[in-house]
């Protein structure tokens, strides 16, 4: 069986259609996404912000926006999901991983955030599938994520990923490890 082509992560681009027919673009984050990222962040409710950053946060600083959008695409990979709204592409989701160094080499921390009106529509799952393909192509062995125990939607995305999963609870946090070597890249299906 021929291995699917995975483009250079810096130029990653794919079209997807959600079950409800909404067309979504999954692409590499760009430096000029700062305004759209900031607008998406400001539209998040406090619970979503806390679930992603593990602390209350009311805004993103210029330095944080720079860090979010200035990705090396070797150790750190960041993809955004965009949707066309009123003739403009807006960021509706962000998925990324940061490869570990040292004794955890071969693993990467993975994280997602999806804009309020787009939650529950499969965007985090799509981002995870695309990130998985990139990570497997680059030789990573596992994704890791720390998820708050009450973040059932994120836990469900990870559980349904099709990847072998290991979960360990430590108080209010569940540490999840997804094996990338034990399974082929999850199939990218249209309409998921």
Rosetta constraint file for C-alpha pairs under 8 A:
AtomPair CA 6 CA 133 HARMONIC 6.96 0.50
AtomPair CA 6 CA 134 HARMONIC 6.58 0.50
AtomPair CA 6 CA 137 HARMONIC 7.33 0.50
AtomPair CA 7 CA 11 HARMONIC 6.87 0.50
AtomPair CA 7 CA 12 HARMONIC 5.84 0.50
AtomPair CA 8 CA 12 HARMONIC 6.09 0.50
AtomPair CA 9 CA 28 HARMONIC 6.53 0.50
AtomPair CA 9 CA 73 HARMONIC 6.14 0.50
AtomPair CA 9 CA 77 HARMONIC 7.18 0.50
AtomPair CA 9 CA 134 HARMONIC 7.04 0.50
AtomPair CA 10 CA 28 HARMONIC 5.84 0.50
AtomPair CA 10 CA 73 HARMONIC 5.95 0.50
AtomPair CA 11 CA 27 HARMONIC 7.37 0.50
AtomPair CA 11 CA 28 HARMONIC 6.10 0.50
AtomPair CA 12 CA 26 HARMONIC 7.70 0.50
AtomPair CA 12 CA 27 HARMONIC 5.09 0.50
AtomPair CA 12 CA 28 HARMONIC 5.13 0.50
AtomPair CA 12 CA 79 HARMONIC 7.96 0.50
AtomPair CA 13 CA 25 HARMONIC 7.06 0.50
AtomPair CA 13 CA 26 HARMONIC 5.70 0.50
AtomPair CA 13 CA 27 HARMONIC 4.22 0.50
AtomPair CA 13 CA 28 HARMONIC 6.67 0.50
AtomPair CA 14 CA 25 HARMONIC 5.77 0.50
AtomPair CA 14 CA 26 HARMONIC 5.16 0.50
AtomPair CA 14 CA 27 HARMONIC 6.31 0.50
AtomPair CA 15 CA 23 HARMONIC 7.14 0.50
AtomPair CA 15 CA 24 HARMONIC 5.96 0.50
AtomPair CA 15 CA 25 HARMONIC 4.62 0.50
AtomPair CA 15 CA 26 HARMONIC 6.26 0.50
AtomPair CA 16 CA 23 HARMONIC 5.85 0.50
AtomPair CA 16 CA 24 HARMONIC 5.10 0.50
AtomPair CA 16 CA 25 HARMONIC 6.05 0.50
AtomPair CA 16 CA 26 HARMONIC 7.31 0.50
AtomPair CA 16 CA 190 HARMONIC 5.80 0.50
AtomPair CA 16 CA 191 HARMONIC 6.80 0.50
AtomPair CA 17 CA 21 HARMONIC 5.69 0.50
AtomPair CA 17 CA 22 HARMONIC 5.56 0.50
AtomPair CA 17 CA 23 HARMONIC 4.47 0.50
AtomPair CA 17 CA 24 HARMONIC 5.87 0.50
AtomPair CA 17 CA 190 HARMONIC 5.74 0.50
AtomPair CA 17 CA 191 HARMONIC 4.76 0.50
AtomPair CA 17 CA 192 HARMONIC 7.20 0.50
AtomPair CA 18 CA 22 HARMONIC 5.21 0.50
AtomPair CA 18 CA 23 HARMONIC 6.38 0.50
AtomPair CA 18 CA 24 HARMONIC 7.17 0.50
AtomPair CA 18 CA 121 HARMONIC 6.91 0.50
AtomPair CA 18 CA 122 HARMONIC 7.00 0.50
AtomPair CA 18 CA 123 HARMONIC 7.93 0.50
AtomPair CA 18 CA 190 HARMONIC 7.31 0.50
AtomPair CA 18 CA 191 HARMONIC 4.44 0.50
AtomPair CA 18 CA 192 HARMONIC 5.52 0.50
AtomPair CA 19 CA 121 HARMONIC 7.53 0.50
AtomPair CA 19 CA 191 HARMONIC 4.63 0.50
AtomPair CA 19 CA 192 HARMONIC 5.85 0.50
AtomPair CA 20 CA 191 HARMONIC 7.89 0.50
AtomPair CA 21 CA 191 HARMONIC 7.37 0.50
AtomPair CA 22 CA 83 HARMONIC 7.87 0.50
AtomPair CA 23 CA 83 HARMONIC 6.60 0.50
AtomPair CA 23 CA 84 HARMONIC 7.86 0.50
AtomPair CA 24 CA 81 HARMONIC 6.27 0.50
AtomPair CA 24 CA 82 HARMONIC 5.64 0.50
AtomPair CA 24 CA 83 HARMONIC 5.12 0.50
AtomPair CA 24 CA 84 HARMONIC 7.85 0.50
AtomPair CA 25 CA 80 HARMONIC 7.94 0.50
AtomPair CA 25 CA 81 HARMONIC 5.47 0.50
AtomPair CA 25 CA 82 HARMONIC 5.14 0.50
AtomPair CA 25 CA 83 HARMONIC 6.54 0.50
AtomPair CA 26 CA 79 HARMONIC 6.51 0.50
AtomPair CA 26 CA 80 HARMONIC 5.69 0.50
AtomPair CA 26 CA 81 HARMONIC 4.59 0.50
AtomPair CA 26 CA 82 HARMONIC 6.58 0.50
AtomPair CA 26 CA 127 HARMONIC 7.20 0.50
AtomPair CA 27 CA 79 HARMONIC 5.34 0.50
AtomPair CA 27 CA 80 HARMONIC 5.56 0.50
AtomPair CA 27 CA 81 HARMONIC 6.63 0.50
AtomPair CA 27 CA 82 HARMONIC 7.99 0.50
AtomPair CA 28 CA 77 HARMONIC 7.93 0.50
AtomPair CA 28 CA 78 HARMONIC 6.04 0.50
AtomPair CA 28 CA 79 HARMONIC 4.45 0.50
AtomPair CA 28 CA 80 HARMONIC 6.21 0.50
AtomPair CA 29 CA 33 HARMONIC 6.84 0.50
AtomPair CA 29 CA 69 HARMONIC 6.20 0.50
AtomPair CA 29 CA 71 HARMONIC 7.84 0.50
AtomPair CA 29 CA 78 HARMONIC 5.68 0.50
AtomPair CA 29 CA 79 HARMONIC 5.17 0.50
AtomPair CA 29 CA 80 HARMONIC 5.63 0.50
AtomPair CA 30 CA 69 HARMONIC 5.88 0.50
AtomPair CA 30 CA 70 HARMONIC 7.35 0.50
AtomPair CA 31 CA 66 HARMONIC 7.58 0.50
AtomPair CA 31 CA 69 HARMONIC 4.93 0.50
AtomPair CA 31 CA 70 HARMONIC 5.88 0.50
AtomPair CA 32 CA 69 HARMONIC 7.75 0.50
AtomPair CA 33 CA 37 HARMONIC 5.97 0.50
AtomPair CA 33 CA 69 HARMONIC 6.81 0.50
AtomPair CA 33 CA 91 HARMONIC 7.88 0.50
AtomPair CA 34 CA 38 HARMONIC 6.03 0.50
AtomPair CA 34 CA 65 HARMONIC 6.02 0.50
AtomPair CA 34 CA 66 HARMONIC 7.58 0.50
AtomPair CA 34 CA 69 HARMONIC 6.63 0.50
AtomPair CA 35 CA 39 HARMONIC 6.13 0.50
AtomPair CA 36 CA 40 HARMONIC 6.10 0.50
AtomPair CA 36 CA 90 HARMONIC 6.01 0.50
AtomPair CA 36 CA 91 HARMONIC 5.76 0.50
AtomPair CA 37 CA 41 HARMONIC 6.09 0.50
AtomPair CA 37 CA 65 HARMONIC 7.82 0.50
AtomPair CA 37 CA 91 HARMONIC 6.31 0.50
AtomPair CA 38 CA 42 HARMONIC 6.14 0.50
AtomPair CA 38 CA 59 HARMONIC 7.97 0.50
AtomPair CA 38 CA 60 HARMONIC 6.89 0.50
AtomPair CA 38 CA 65 HARMONIC 7.55 0.50
AtomPair CA 39 CA 43 HARMONIC 6.37 0.50
AtomPair CA 40 CA 44 HARMONIC 6.64 0.50
AtomPair CA 40 CA 91 HARMONIC 6.67 0.50
AtomPair CA 40 CA 92 HARMONIC 6.68 0.50
AtomPair CA 40 CA 115 HARMONIC 6.14 0.50
AtomPair CA 41 CA 49 HARMONIC 7.94 0.50
AtomPair CA 41 CA 59 HARMONIC 7.44 0.50
AtomPair CA 41 CA 60 HARMONIC 7.78 0.50
AtomPair CA 41 CA 115 HARMONIC 7.67 0.50
AtomPair CA 42 CA 58 HARMONIC 7.53 0.50
AtomPair CA 42 CA 59 HARMONIC 6.75 0.50
AtomPair CA 43 CA 115 HARMONIC 7.15 0.50
AtomPair CA 43 CA 116 HARMONIC 7.28 0.50
AtomPair CA 44 CA 48 HARMONIC 6.18 0.50
AtomPair CA 44 CA 49 HARMONIC 6.53 0.50
AtomPair CA 44 CA 115 HARMONIC 6.22 0.50
AtomPair CA 44 CA 116 HARMONIC 6.05 0.50
AtomPair CA 45 CA 49 HARMONIC 6.52 0.50
AtomPair CA 45 CA 116 HARMONIC 7.44 0.50
AtomPair CA 46 CA 50 HARMONIC 6.13 0.50
AtomPair CA 46 CA 56 HARMONIC 6.97 0.50
AtomPair CA 46 CA 57 HARMONIC 7.78 0.50
AtomPair CA 46 CA 58 HARMONIC 8.00 0.50
AtomPair CA 47 CA 51 HARMONIC 6.02 0.50
AtomPair CA 48 CA 52 HARMONIC 6.28 0.50
AtomPair CA 48 CA 113 HARMONIC 7.74 0.50
AtomPair CA 49 CA 53 HARMONIC 5.95 0.50
AtomPair CA 49 CA 54 HARMONIC 7.59 0.50
AtomPair CA 49 CA 55 HARMONIC 7.50 0.50
AtomPair CA 49 CA 56 HARMONIC 6.69 0.50
AtomPair CA 49 CA 57 HARMONIC 6.68 0.50
AtomPair CA 50 CA 54 HARMONIC 4.73 0.50
AtomPair CA 50 CA 55 HARMONIC 4.93 0.50
AtomPair CA 50 CA 56 HARMONIC 5.35 0.50
AtomPair CA 50 CA 57 HARMONIC 7.33 0.50
AtomPair CA 51 CA 55 HARMONIC 7.80 0.50
AtomPair CA 51 CA 147 HARMONIC 7.48 0.50
AtomPair CA 51 CA 148 HARMONIC 6.49 0.50
AtomPair CA 51 CA 151 HARMONIC 6.84 0.50
AtomPair CA 52 CA 111 HARMONIC 7.50 0.50
AtomPair CA 52 CA 112 HARMONIC 7.31 0.50
AtomPair CA 52 CA 113 HARMONIC 6.67 0.50
AtomPair CA 53 CA 57 HARMONIC 7.84 0.50
AtomPair CA 60 CA 64 HARMONIC 5.86 0.50
AtomPair CA 60 CA 65 HARMONIC 6.38 0.50
AtomPair CA 61 CA 65 HARMONIC 6.23 0.50
AtomPair CA 62 CA 66 HARMONIC 6.11 0.50
AtomPair CA 63 CA 67 HARMONIC 6.22 0.50
AtomPair CA 64 CA 68 HARMONIC 6.07 0.50
AtomPair CA 65 CA 69 HARMONIC 6.15 0.50
AtomPair CA 66 CA 70 HARMONIC 5.63 0.50
AtomPair CA 67 CA 71 HARMONIC 7.19 0.50
AtomPair CA 71 CA 76 HARMONIC 6.03 0.50
AtomPair CA 71 CA 77 HARMONIC 6.56 0.50
AtomPair CA 71 CA 78 HARMONIC 6.85 0.50
AtomPair CA 72 CA 76 HARMONIC 5.86 0.50
AtomPair CA 72 CA 77 HARMONIC 7.21 0.50
AtomPair CA 73 CA 77 HARMONIC 4.82 0.50
AtomPair CA 73 CA 78 HARMONIC 7.46 0.50
AtomPair CA 75 CA 98 HARMONIC 5.87 0.50
AtomPair CA 75 CA 99 HARMONIC 5.00 0.50
AtomPair CA 75 CA 100 HARMONIC 7.80 0.50
AtomPair CA 76 CA 96 HARMONIC 7.26 0.50
AtomPair CA 76 CA 97 HARMONIC 5.70 0.50
AtomPair CA 76 CA 98 HARMONIC 4.39 0.50
AtomPair CA 76 CA 99 HARMONIC 6.11 0.50
AtomPair CA 77 CA 96 HARMONIC 5.41 0.50
AtomPair CA 77 CA 97 HARMONIC 5.41 0.50
AtomPair CA 77 CA 98 HARMONIC 6.60 0.50
AtomPair CA 77 CA 131 HARMONIC 7.78 0.50
AtomPair CA 78 CA 94 HARMONIC 7.16 0.50
AtomPair CA 78 CA 95 HARMONIC 5.84 0.50
AtomPair CA 78 CA 96 HARMONIC 4.16 0.50
AtomPair CA 78 CA 97 HARMONIC 6.60 0.50
AtomPair CA 79 CA 94 HARMONIC 5.91 0.50
AtomPair CA 79 CA 95 HARMONIC 5.33 0.50
AtomPair CA 79 CA 96 HARMONIC 6.07 0.50
AtomPair CA 79 CA 127 HARMONIC 7.09 0.50
AtomPair CA 79 CA 131 HARMONIC 7.68 0.50
AtomPair CA 80 CA 91 HARMONIC 6.41 0.50
AtomPair CA 80 CA 92 HARMONIC 7.45 0.50
AtomPair CA 80 CA 93 HARMONIC 5.52 0.50
AtomPair CA 80 CA 94 HARMONIC 4.43 0.50
AtomPair CA 80 CA 95 HARMONIC 6.23 0.50
AtomPair CA 80 CA 127 HARMONIC 7.69 0.50
AtomPair CA 81 CA 91 HARMONIC 5.81 0.50
AtomPair CA 81 CA 92 HARMONIC 5.61 0.50
AtomPair CA 81 CA 93 HARMONIC 4.80 0.50
AtomPair CA 81 CA 94 HARMONIC 6.24 0.50
AtomPair CA 81 CA 123 HARMONIC 7.26 0.50
AtomPair CA 81 CA 127 HARMONIC 7.42 0.50
AtomPair CA 82 CA 89 HARMONIC 5.90 0.50
AtomPair CA 82 CA 90 HARMONIC 5.22 0.50
AtomPair CA 82 CA 91 HARMONIC 4.40 0.50
AtomPair CA 82 CA 92 HARMONIC 5.40 0.50
AtomPair CA 82 CA 93 HARMONIC 6.95 0.50
AtomPair CA 83 CA 89 HARMONIC 5.40 0.50
AtomPair CA 83 CA 90 HARMONIC 5.53 0.50
AtomPair CA 83 CA 91 HARMONIC 6.67 0.50
AtomPair CA 83 CA 92 HARMONIC 6.64 0.50
AtomPair CA 84 CA 88 HARMONIC 5.28 0.50
AtomPair CA 84 CA 89 HARMONIC 4.38 0.50
AtomPair CA 84 CA 90 HARMONIC 6.31 0.50
AtomPair CA 85 CA 89 HARMONIC 6.23 0.50
AtomPair CA 85 CA 90 HARMONIC 6.81 0.50
AtomPair CA 92 CA 114 HARMONIC 5.82 0.50
AtomPair CA 92 CA 115 HARMONIC 5.05 0.50
AtomPair CA 92 CA 118 HARMONIC 6.73 0.50
AtomPair CA 93 CA 112 HARMONIC 7.31 0.50
AtomPair CA 93 CA 113 HARMONIC 5.61 0.50
AtomPair CA 93 CA 114 HARMONIC 4.12 0.50
AtomPair CA 93 CA 115 HARMONIC 5.95 0.50
AtomPair CA 93 CA 123 HARMONIC 6.91 0.50
AtomPair CA 93 CA 124 HARMONIC 7.30 0.50
AtomPair CA 94 CA 112 HARMONIC 5.53 0.50
AtomPair CA 94 CA 113 HARMONIC 5.36 0.50
AtomPair CA 94 CA 114 HARMONIC 6.43 0.50
AtomPair CA 94 CA 127 HARMONIC 7.58 0.50
AtomPair CA 95 CA 110 HARMONIC 7.41 0.50
AtomPair CA 95 CA 111 HARMONIC 5.77 0.50
AtomPair CA 95 CA 112 HARMONIC 4.35 0.50
AtomPair CA 95 CA 113 HARMONIC 6.66 0.50
AtomPair CA 95 CA 124 HARMONIC 7.17 0.50
AtomPair CA 95 CA 127 HARMONIC 5.66 0.50
AtomPair CA 95 CA 128 HARMONIC 7.01 0.50
AtomPair CA 95 CA 131 HARMONIC 7.62 0.50
AtomPair CA 96 CA 110 HARMONIC 5.69 0.50
AtomPair CA 96 CA 111 HARMONIC 5.60 0.50
AtomPair CA 96 CA 112 HARMONIC 6.57 0.50
AtomPair CA 96 CA 131 HARMONIC 7.22 0.50
AtomPair CA 97 CA 108 HARMONIC 5.82 0.50
AtomPair CA 97 CA 109 HARMONIC 5.27 0.50
AtomPair CA 97 CA 110 HARMONIC 4.25 0.50
AtomPair CA 97 CA 111 HARMONIC 6.42 0.50
AtomPair CA 97 CA 131 HARMONIC 7.62 0.50
AtomPair CA 97 CA 143 HARMONIC 7.98 0.50
AtomPair CA 98 CA 108 HARMONIC 5.13 0.50
AtomPair CA 98 CA 109 HARMONIC 5.28 0.50
AtomPair CA 98 CA 110 HARMONIC 6.72 0.50
AtomPair CA 99 CA 105 HARMONIC 7.19 0.50
AtomPair CA 99 CA 106 HARMONIC 7.08 0.50
AtomPair CA 99 CA 107 HARMONIC 5.88 0.50
AtomPair CA 99 CA 108 HARMONIC 3.96 0.50
AtomPair CA 99 CA 109 HARMONIC 6.47 0.50
AtomPair CA 100 CA 104 HARMONIC 5.59 0.50
AtomPair CA 100 CA 105 HARMONIC 5.10 0.50
AtomPair CA 100 CA 106 HARMONIC 6.81 0.50
AtomPair CA 100 CA 107 HARMONIC 5.67 0.50
AtomPair CA 100 CA 108 HARMONIC 5.37 0.50
AtomPair CA 100 CA 109 HARMONIC 7.33 0.50
AtomPair CA 101 CA 105 HARMONIC 4.64 0.50
AtomPair CA 101 CA 106 HARMONIC 7.86 0.50
AtomPair CA 106 CA 139 HARMONIC 7.23 0.50
AtomPair CA 106 CA 140 HARMONIC 4.67 0.50
AtomPair CA 106 CA 141 HARMONIC 5.21 0.50
AtomPair CA 106 CA 142 HARMONIC 6.70 0.50
AtomPair CA 107 CA 140 HARMONIC 5.90 0.50
AtomPair CA 107 CA 141 HARMONIC 5.79 0.50
AtomPair CA 107 CA 142 HARMONIC 4.75 0.50
AtomPair CA 107 CA 143 HARMONIC 5.66 0.50
AtomPair CA 107 CA 144 HARMONIC 6.94 0.50
AtomPair CA 108 CA 140 HARMONIC 7.37 0.50
AtomPair CA 108 CA 142 HARMONIC 6.44 0.50
AtomPair CA 108 CA 143 HARMONIC 4.94 0.50
AtomPair CA 108 CA 144 HARMONIC 6.01 0.50
AtomPair CA 109 CA 143 HARMONIC 5.69 0.50
AtomPair CA 109 CA 144 HARMONIC 4.74 0.50
AtomPair CA 109 CA 145 HARMONIC 5.62 0.50
AtomPair CA 110 CA 143 HARMONIC 6.02 0.50
AtomPair CA 110 CA 144 HARMONIC 6.01 0.50
AtomPair CA 110 CA 145 HARMONIC 5.60 0.50
AtomPair CA 111 CA 145 HARMONIC 6.73 0.50
AtomPair CA 112 CA 124 HARMONIC 6.37 0.50
AtomPair CA 112 CA 127 HARMONIC 7.93 0.50
AtomPair CA 113 CA 124 HARMONIC 7.33 0.50
AtomPair CA 114 CA 118 HARMONIC 6.46 0.50
AtomPair CA 114 CA 119 HARMONIC 5.85 0.50
AtomPair CA 114 CA 123 HARMONIC 7.19 0.50
AtomPair CA 114 CA 124 HARMONIC 6.85 0.50
AtomPair CA 115 CA 119 HARMONIC 6.34 0.50
AtomPair CA 118 CA 123 HARMONIC 7.46 0.50
AtomPair CA 119 CA 123 HARMONIC 7.29 0.50
AtomPair CA 120 CA 153 HARMONIC 7.62 0.50
AtomPair CA 122 CA 126 HARMONIC 6.27 0.50
AtomPair CA 122 CA 192 HARMONIC 6.09 0.50
AtomPair CA 123 CA 127 HARMONIC 6.19 0.50
AtomPair CA 124 CA 128 HARMONIC 6.11 0.50
AtomPair CA 124 CA 157 HARMONIC 6.95 0.50
AtomPair CA 125 CA 129 HARMONIC 6.24 0.50
AtomPair CA 125 CA 157 HARMONIC 5.74 0.50
AtomPair CA 125 CA 158 HARMONIC 7.88 0.50
AtomPair CA 125 CA 161 HARMONIC 7.01 0.50
AtomPair CA 125 CA 192 HARMONIC 7.99 0.50
AtomPair CA 126 CA 130 HARMONIC 6.33 0.50
AtomPair CA 126 CA 188 HARMONIC 7.73 0.50
AtomPair CA 126 CA 192 HARMONIC 7.15 0.50
AtomPair CA 127 CA 131 HARMONIC 6.08 0.50
AtomPair CA 128 CA 132 HARMONIC 5.94 0.50
AtomPair CA 128 CA 161 HARMONIC 7.62 0.50
AtomPair CA 129 CA 133 HARMONIC 6.42 0.50
AtomPair CA 129 CA 161 HARMONIC 7.53 0.50
AtomPair CA 129 CA 185 HARMONIC 7.35 0.50
AtomPair CA 129 CA 186 HARMONIC 5.95 0.50
AtomPair CA 129 CA 187 HARMONIC 7.55 0.50
AtomPair CA 129 CA 188 HARMONIC 6.71 0.50
AtomPair CA 130 CA 134 HARMONIC 6.52 0.50
AtomPair CA 130 CA 188 HARMONIC 7.68 0.50
AtomPair CA 131 CA 135 HARMONIC 6.02 0.50
AtomPair CA 132 CA 136 HARMONIC 5.98 0.50
AtomPair CA 132 CA 180 HARMONIC 7.24 0.50
AtomPair CA 132 CA 185 HARMONIC 6.27 0.50
AtomPair CA 132 CA 186 HARMONIC 7.49 0.50
AtomPair CA 133 CA 137 HARMONIC 6.17 0.50
AtomPair CA 133 CA 185 HARMONIC 5.45 0.50
AtomPair CA 133 CA 186 HARMONIC 7.62 0.50
AtomPair CA 134 CA 138 HARMONIC 6.27 0.50
AtomPair CA 135 CA 139 HARMONIC 6.31 0.50
AtomPair CA 135 CA 140 HARMONIC 5.36 0.50
AtomPair CA 135 CA 180 HARMONIC 7.85 0.50
AtomPair CA 136 CA 140 HARMONIC 5.52 0.50
AtomPair CA 136 CA 141 HARMONIC 7.23 0.50
AtomPair CA 136 CA 180 HARMONIC 6.30 0.50
AtomPair CA 136 CA 181 HARMONIC 7.39 0.50
AtomPair CA 136 CA 185 HARMONIC 7.14 0.50
AtomPair CA 140 CA 180 HARMONIC 6.90 0.50
AtomPair CA 140 CA 181 HARMONIC 7.86 0.50
AtomPair CA 141 CA 179 HARMONIC 6.13 0.50
AtomPair CA 141 CA 180 HARMONIC 4.98 0.50
AtomPair CA 141 CA 181 HARMONIC 5.36 0.50
AtomPair CA 142 CA 177 HARMONIC 6.55 0.50
AtomPair CA 142 CA 178 HARMONIC 5.42 0.50
AtomPair CA 142 CA 179 HARMONIC 4.50 0.50
AtomPair CA 142 CA 180 HARMONIC 4.92 0.50
AtomPair CA 142 CA 181 HARMONIC 7.24 0.50
AtomPair CA 143 CA 177 HARMONIC 5.68 0.50
AtomPair CA 143 CA 178 HARMONIC 5.05 0.50
AtomPair CA 143 CA 179 HARMONIC 6.60 0.50
AtomPair CA 143 CA 180 HARMONIC 7.10 0.50
AtomPair CA 144 CA 175 HARMONIC 7.15 0.50
AtomPair CA 144 CA 176 HARMONIC 5.53 0.50
AtomPair CA 144 CA 177 HARMONIC 4.46 0.50
AtomPair CA 144 CA 178 HARMONIC 6.31 0.50
AtomPair CA 145 CA 175 HARMONIC 5.83 0.50
AtomPair CA 145 CA 176 HARMONIC 5.17 0.50
AtomPair CA 145 CA 177 HARMONIC 6.61 0.50
AtomPair CA 146 CA 173 HARMONIC 6.20 0.50
AtomPair CA 146 CA 174 HARMONIC 5.71 0.50
AtomPair CA 146 CA 175 HARMONIC 4.56 0.50
AtomPair CA 146 CA 176 HARMONIC 6.26 0.50
AtomPair CA 147 CA 151 HARMONIC 6.60 0.50
AtomPair CA 147 CA 154 HARMONIC 7.32 0.50
AtomPair CA 147 CA 155 HARMONIC 7.11 0.50
AtomPair CA 147 CA 173 HARMONIC 5.48 0.50
AtomPair CA 147 CA 174 HARMONIC 5.19 0.50
AtomPair CA 147 CA 175 HARMONIC 6.39 0.50
AtomPair CA 147 CA 176 HARMONIC 7.47 0.50
AtomPair CA 148 CA 172 HARMONIC 5.72 0.50
AtomPair CA 148 CA 173 HARMONIC 4.51 0.50
AtomPair CA 148 CA 174 HARMONIC 6.15 0.50
AtomPair CA 149 CA 172 HARMONIC 5.35 0.50
AtomPair CA 149 CA 173 HARMONIC 5.39 0.50
AtomPair CA 149 CA 174 HARMONIC 5.92 0.50
AtomPair CA 151 CA 155 HARMONIC 6.41 0.50
AtomPair CA 152 CA 156 HARMONIC 6.00 0.50
AtomPair CA 153 CA 157 HARMONIC 6.32 0.50
AtomPair CA 154 CA 158 HARMONIC 6.36 0.50
AtomPair CA 155 CA 159 HARMONIC 6.03 0.50
AtomPair CA 156 CA 160 HARMONIC 5.97 0.50
AtomPair CA 157 CA 161 HARMONIC 6.12 0.50
AtomPair CA 158 CA 165 HARMONIC 7.89 0.50
AtomPair CA 158 CA 178 HARMONIC 7.76 0.50
AtomPair CA 159 CA 163 HARMONIC 7.88 0.50
AtomPair CA 159 CA 165 HARMONIC 6.90 0.50
AtomPair CA 161 CA 186 HARMONIC 7.35 0.50
AtomPair CA 162 CA 183 HARMONIC 8.00 0.50
AtomPair CA 162 CA 186 HARMONIC 6.41 0.50
AtomPair CA 163 CA 178 HARMONIC 5.91 0.50
AtomPair CA 163 CA 179 HARMONIC 6.10 0.50
AtomPair CA 163 CA 180 HARMONIC 6.76 0.50
AtomPair CA 163 CA 182 HARMONIC 7.51 0.50
AtomPair CA 163 CA 183 HARMONIC 6.21 0.50
AtomPair CA 163 CA 186 HARMONIC 7.60 0.50
AtomPair CA 164 CA 178 HARMONIC 5.67 0.50
AtomPair CA 164 CA 179 HARMONIC 5.35 0.50
AtomPair CA 164 CA 180 HARMONIC 7.79 0.50
AtomPair CA 164 CA 182 HARMONIC 6.83 0.50
AtomPair CA 164 CA 183 HARMONIC 7.34 0.50
AtomPair CA 165 CA 176 HARMONIC 6.93 0.50
AtomPair CA 165 CA 177 HARMONIC 5.68 0.50
AtomPair CA 165 CA 178 HARMONIC 4.64 0.50
AtomPair CA 165 CA 179 HARMONIC 6.44 0.50
AtomPair CA 166 CA 176 HARMONIC 5.75 0.50
AtomPair CA 166 CA 177 HARMONIC 5.14 0.50
AtomPair CA 166 CA 178 HARMONIC 6.58 0.50
AtomPair CA 167 CA 174 HARMONIC 6.46 0.50
AtomPair CA 167 CA 175 HARMONIC 5.70 0.50
AtomPair CA 167 CA 176 HARMONIC 4.59 0.50
AtomPair CA 167 CA 177 HARMONIC 6.49 0.50
AtomPair CA 168 CA 174 HARMONIC 5.55 0.50
AtomPair CA 168 CA 175 HARMONIC 5.10 0.50
AtomPair CA 168 CA 176 HARMONIC 6.51 0.50
AtomPair CA 169 CA 173 HARMONIC 5.89 0.50
AtomPair CA 169 CA 174 HARMONIC 4.30 0.50
AtomPair CA 169 CA 175 HARMONIC 6.11 0.50
AtomPair CA 170 CA 174 HARMONIC 6.11 0.50
AtomPair CA 170 CA 175 HARMONIC 7.46 0.50
AtomPair CA 179 CA 183 HARMONIC 7.51 0.50
AtomPair CA 180 CA 184 HARMONIC 7.59 0.50
AtomPair CA 180 CA 185 HARMONIC 7.67 0.50
